[in-house]
Each structure stands twice: as C-alpha cells, then as structure tokens.
C-alpha cells in the first residue's frame, strides 16, 4: 500500500510541476517586464495607454497578465478603459483640376424643315465634330487629403452645375493615382433659375495618410455649361494611428517556403489590427492574402487581403490573437523575388489604475499563468472615463522583431503543458501496472 501511495504522490508532483506557474502572479519579480509608472497630480484614478514594449511582452490573450504594483509590492485595482468614440474632423480641401480631351460639336447653323402637319421632317446640322485634340477642358477634380488618416463619412462639394440638367458625381480614392476604388456617388440637379447649393455625397472608405480623392462627373446629355468645382469638405473620424491607439512595429521574416508562400510564428499575444508587406526584390505589385491559425492542427483561415509593394499600405485584419501567419502571393503573378519585410499594427488599449497606494508604482507584464484581474471601470472610477487624467510611463523605442518559421515549437504553451502532463501520467501509470504485475507474480511464486 505504501508503494501505491508513493506512486500517487509522484503523479501529483508531475501534475503540479507541469501545470503550476513559474511564480505567483502577485509577485512582481515573476513578471518578465516591469516599468516605472508615475501618477500626475493627485487624482485617485488615472489612466495610461499601454506602450508597445508592454504589448510585445504580454504572454496571454486579452492582456490579462498586466498588473500595477504600489511601493509596498501590493497589487492595485485596474480596469480596462472603454473605447471612446473618435472625434469627427471637418477638413477643407482645395480642388485641383484634372484636364483631358472633351468631345465637342461646333454648330454655327441649325436648320429645321417642318411639314404643315407640324411634325419634324428633317433636321439639318451645318457643322462638324471637333477632333479630341482640338479642345480640352476640366473633366474632374483631384483632392489631396493632406496626410489625414481615418474613416471618411461624407464629402460636401462646393460646385456649380448647369441649370436643368442632372449631373452624376462619382468619388474615388487612390494611394498611387493608378488604382482607384469607389467611395460613393450622388446626383445633383439645379432647377432652372435655382440658386447654387453644396452637394453632400455619402461616402464610405478609409484615408491612409497619402490618399488622394478624385471627383468626376457625367450626364446623359451634353452639358450646356461646364461644371465648376471649387473645393470639397470631408468629414472623417481620426484614425487610431493618429490617436496612438495603433502602434506599428517592423519585423524581419524567415526564408520563403517558395516564391509564393511565407509562414512565421507571431511572437506576441496582442491582437494584430493591420499588417503591411513590403516587397524587397523589385517585384512591383504582388496581390496577397493573409491567413492565420493558432495551432498546427487548425486549417488556415483568411484574415485579410491586399497587395505587397515597395512601400505598402497597411492591410486591415480581423483583430484577434493569432499565433501563426501565412502570406500567399497570387500565383497569376511572379510571386516574391526576395523575402518581404513585415510591419504589424497592434492595438494599444488604455487601462485605469487606483493611485491610493504608496509610490512608486510599477507596471508589470509577461506572466503566462496570470489570471484576469480587471474590474469594471465603474467600480474604480465615478468620473466620466474621458475625464480621467493620464499618468506618465516611459514609452521605450522597440527595435525590429525577428520572426521565426512556423514549427511544432510555435504551439501555445497550454498545448505543450497538456502533452507533458499526458506523457508523464502515462509513464507513471505504466510503472504502477508493472509494479502490480510484479507483485502478483511474486505472490504466485511464493509457496503457501
């Protein structure tokens, strides 16, 4: 019986070693990264936007391994700050004319011959069409968004249109003035004798910092007077990039699997909001898909799609923690001539903490077994969240990450732990079975 107890004790020890944390999550020394945190003023609750260094060091989904310790080493209450609505900016943009050939008809004389019954019998036009190169004019307007980033909601056009003729305006966007995507369309009609008024066009799209807008117009009939566009006003929400909510970090990728495929393990747990893939082999433009999964057993799922260029725009992804990423180039093109560079956009949320403890305060992160201890924001702050003052924390610069190829070692720690437990228990159970079999053989061979 004593031997069986010893085996049970051994099993318990293996389970404890495999599943137990390296250190208590109430001990700041057991966290990988610790940063000084300085309250500003005497407000009892203050907030911080988590630095990029913290996001990279986090080991758990949902950033649950974050703690704030006071000067006595005690954990102080923390809460996730709610996402506040982005302010809407109204931006005036001057119009730049787009010139091009116009089809025109020079008509010095028009003669109608009408029968006595009042029906038109013949219409004779004395004139000739003007060749395209004989006349040119404004066929559209270009607008520089002046480096603004964010979601565009509407465009208000200050323009003059002919009386009595419906005119259709189309709004498009581009980053390279070659590839255009449609944002919206509207029809303007000015009654004969009616006053001019601004045209509001509902649009839906994203400005990416270097976006240009193009407004063109058309009519079912030849316009009697030209359309004149003076300026436009766009209403856009400030991008997370402008407010600091999205932080960017560059990374060096492992070797390509082939000219069309690149796979790597994601070395952090924070959700990826955007990814940019910069072509480094002079490929020009390469259409790509971004795929992701969390374990080797899962199939790849589509996260986003876009294109790789020498200096690519960020591709928006479905924001969720992901452990492995695969970049696939369209096989209808030549693929990658060299390993591309990768840039991640990671959401940087804000947290609030109670400042009633002894200073100095320490922000700690990087404990794979830490439990989620966030409280509802209303439990620690009675004030409007937007009125909570911001504390000071060092936001250190982060170098380029080095990404590793996807392998069995890319599996989450929980999976490795479960396999370790299973293997250890299997070995011990085999030992117990062998011990029981040996005891029975010994008893059978012992004379009665």
N, C-alpha and C positions, 0 to 999 in steps of 0.2 A: 504493500500500500504506500509505503514511504517513497518507493521509486516512482509510482504513478504521480504522487504529489510533486515530486521533483520535475517530472516532465511537464505538468501543468504550469508550474512556476516558470519553466523555460519558455513555454508558449506565451505566457503573459508578458515576459520580458521582451520577447521579439516584437509582439504587438505594440508594446509601449515605445520601443526604440524606433520602430518603423513609422508609427503614426504620431508620435509626440513631437512638439516643436523644439527647435534648437534652443529656445529661450522664451521666457514669459513675455507676452505682448504688453505687460505693464512695466517692463524694464527697458528703458530707452537704450541701454547698451546692446540689446539684442536686435536692434534695427540697423539696417545697412547704412542709411544716410541720416545725418542729423544736422539741422541748420538752425542758427540763431534767429529768433523771432522777436521783434521789438514793437510793443504797443505804442501808438501815437496818441498822446493825450490821456485822459482819464476815463474814457468811455468803457463801460463794463463789458461790452461785447464789441469785438472788432472782426474784420474780415481780411482775408488775403487771397490773391489769385495764385494758384499753385505754380511754382516755377517749373520750367522744362526739366530741370535736373530731378525734381521730385517725380514727375510723370514717368521718366525713364527708369527710375529706381523702384517704382511700385511693383510688387510681386503678385498682386491679387486683382481680380476683376472688380470693377466698381470702386477702385482706390480705397478699399476697406482697411488697408494696412497703414493708414495715416493716423498719427497721434500727435497731440500737443501736450508737452510736459511743462510743469512750472519749475521754479527754482528748487523746490523740495523733492523733485522727481515724481510728483503725482500727476496722473493723467487728468487733464481739464476737459470739460464738456465741449464737444464740437458739433457742428451741423452743416449740412450741405446748403449752400446758398441757392435760392431759386433762380431760374433763368429769367432775367428781366427783359422786357421787350426792347428791341433795338430801336433807337430813335430814327425818325424819318428825316432825311435831308432833302431839301429842295435846291437843286443845282441848276443855274442858268448856263446854257451852252450856246455860244455864237455859231451861226450856220456858215459852213464853208461850201461854196458852190461846186457841184460836180458837172463838168461841161462835157457835152457829147453832141454828135450829129443829130439833127432833127429833120424829119420829113416835112416839107412844106410845099404849098401849091401856090404858085404865082398866078393870080386870077385877075387880069386887068379888065376883062369883059365877060359878062354872063348874059346870054340871050335866051329867053323863053318864048316858044311859039305855042299859043294856046288856041284850041279849037273853040268854035262858038258854043258848043255844049258846056264849056267851062272845064274840060279835062285837059291836063297837060299832055301835049302830043310829043313835043321834042324839047329837050334841054341841051343847049349847045354851050360848051365852056371854051372860051377862047383864052388859052394859056397853056403853060407846060409845067410838068412837075420839075421841081428843083432838085438836082442831084444831092446826095447826102453830104458831099464835101462842099456844097455851095452855101450851106447855112449851118450854124451851130448855136447852141444855147444851153441853158441850165436844165439838166434832166434829173437832178436830185440834189440833196444836201448831205454833207458829212459833218459829224459832230465828234469832237474829242472829249471823252469823259473825264479828262484831267486827272487820271490816276486813281479815281474813286473805285472802291470795291464794295460790293453788296448786291442785294436783290433789288432790281428795278421794278417799280409798281405801275407807274404811268408816265406818259410823256405828253406835255402840253405844248402844242405847236403854235407859234405866232406866225401866221401866214395869210397871204391874200390869194383868193381863188376867184375864177371867173363867175360872174353872175349867171344863175340859171343853169349851171352845168354841174352835175355830181362829179366829184373828184375822189378817187380812192388813194389813200396814203398807206404805204407799207413801211414798217420799221424793222430793220435788220441789224445784227451785231456781228462784229468780227474782231479778232486779235491780230490778223495778218493782212487785212484788206484783200484777201483772196477767197477765203471760205467764209460764207455768210450764213447765219442762222436767223430764222424769222422770229420776231418777238411779238408782233401784233399788227393789226390792220384796222382802219376805220374809214368811213366815207363822210366827206364834208359836202354840204350843199348850202349855197348862199342864194337866197331868193333875189329876183330882180329888184334892184333898189334897196336891198337889205344891207345893214351895216356889217362890217367885218367883225369877226369874233374868233377867239382862240379855239383850237380844236384839241380836245382831250382824247388821247389814244390809250386804252388799257393795254399794258404790255406785261409780259412775264419772262424774266430771264435774270442772268447774273452778270454783273460787271466784275472783271478780273484784274483791274488795275491798269491795263493797257488797252481796254476795249474801245473800239470806235463804233459809232452808230451811223447808220445810213437810212435816210428817208427818201423814198422815191414816190412818184405819183403817176396815175394813169386815168384815162377817161375813155368811155366807149365812143365818144365823138371827138373830132379835132377841137382843141381848146381855142376859144375865141380870143382870150387874153392869157398871157403867161401866168403860171403860178409863181408867187414870190414868197420864199421862206426867209424870215429874218433871224429867228432864234428859237430855241426849244428850252423848256424847263423839265428836268426829270426829277421824279420823287423816288428815292431809293433808301432802303434801310442800310445802316452802317454794317459793313461786313465784320464777321468775327475776327478776321485778320487785323482790322483797324482797331478794334477794341481790345486786342490782346487775348481774346478767348481761344484763338487757334494759334499754336506755336509750331514753327517749322524747324525741322532738323534734317540734315543731309546724311546720306548713308552710302557706303561702298558695297556693292553687291558681289556675291560669289560668281564663279565662272558660269557661263551659259550652259544649259543642258544640250542645246543645239541652237541653230540660228534663229529659232522662233520661240524658244522657251527659256524662262528664268524662274527658279524657285529659291526661296530663302525663308528662314525662320525669323519671326518677329521677336526681338529681344526685350520687349516690354509688354505690360498688360493693359496699358491705357488704350481706349478705343481710337482707331485711326479715322479721322474725318476726311482727309484728302491724301492723294499720292500723286506725285509728278515724276515722270520717267523721261530723263534727258538722254537723247541719243548721242553717242560719243564717237561713232565711226563714220560720220559724214553721210548717214543714210537719208537725210531729208526728212520725210514724213512717214511714220510707220503706225498704222492703226493697231491698237492693242486692246486686250481685255484683261481686267484684273480679277483674279479668282482667289478664294480663300477657304481655309478649313482649320479646324482645331486639333484634329488627331489624324494619324496616318490611315485610320480605318474609314474616315469620312470621305465622301465624294467632294470634289471641288465645286464650290458654288460661286456664281457671278456676283462680284461686289461693285463693279463699275466698268466703264469703257471710255476710251478716248483715243489719244494719239501721242506718240513719242516724237519729239523734235529736238533740235539743238538746245532750245530753251523752252520747255513745255509748260503749258498752263496746268494748274492742278486739276485732277480728276476727282470729283466728289464720290465718296463711297458711302455705303450704308454703315453708319457708325456703330460698331460693336467690337468687343475684344476679339482678336483673331491671332492665331499662333503661327500660321504658315500662309504665305502668299505666293501665287504663281502668276507671272506676267506672260501672256501669249500674244505673239505678233500675228497679224493676218497673213496667212500663207499665200495670199494672192500677190504679195509684195516680196521684196528680197529679204525681209527679216532684219536682224541686227548684225552689223559688221563687227561690233565690239560690245563689251559689257556696258550697259547703260548705267547712268547714275540715278539714284533714287532720292526723292525728298518726301518726307512724311509731314502731314499737317495733323497735329494732335490737339484735341480739345483740352483747354486748361480751365477747369472749373474753379469757382471760388468756394471757400469754406469760412465759416464763422467760428470763433472760439471765445470762451469766457476769460476775462483778464483779471479775475479777482484773486488769483493765486500770487505767490511770491515770484518776483522776477529773478533771473532772466528766464524767458520761455524758450522752449526748443521744439521745432517741428521735426518729427521723426517719421521715416518711411522705409519700407523694404523688409517686411516680415511675412513670409509665405503663409503662416498659420494664424495670422491676426484676425480676430473676429471684427465684424462691422459694429462700430460703437456710435455711429452718427445718430443724433437726436433730431426730431423735427425742429425747424428753425423757430417756430413759435414757442417752443419750450425754453429757449435760452434768450430770445430777444422779443421784446414787446414792440419795438420801433418798426417802422416800415423798413423792409430789407434794404431798399435803396438808400436809406439814411444811415446805415451802419458804416462807421468810418473804417478806413483801410489802414492796417498795420504795415510795418516795414519788414521786408525779408530780402536777403541777398539773392539776386537772380543771376547766378553764375553762367558764363558762356559755356556751351556744350560743343565739343568737337564733333567730327564726323563719326557716325556709328559704323562699325564693321559687321556686316551681315553674314551669317553662316548658312551653308547649304542645308536644305531640309534633310533630316535623318531621324533615326529612332530616338536619338537624344533630344529631339525637338519636342517630344511628348511632354505634356504638362506634368508637374511634379506629382499631382494626385494620382495620375496613372502609374507612374513609376513606383510610388508608395504601395499602391494596391497590389502590383505584381510582386513586390518584395514581400509583402505580408503573405500572399498566397504561396509563394515559393517556400518561405520559412515554415509556415504551418504544415505544408505538405511534407517537408523533410522531417519535422518533429512527429507528425502522425505516423509516418513510415517507421520512425525509430520506436514509437510506442508499440506498433504492431509487431515489429521484430522482437522487442523485449517480451511481449506476451507470448509469442510463439516459442521463444527460447525457454521461458518459464514452464510452459506446458510440456515441452519435450523433456526438460529436466525432471519434472514431476512424474512423467510416464516411465522414465528410465529408472527412477528410484524404486528399489524393492519395497513391497508393502510390509 
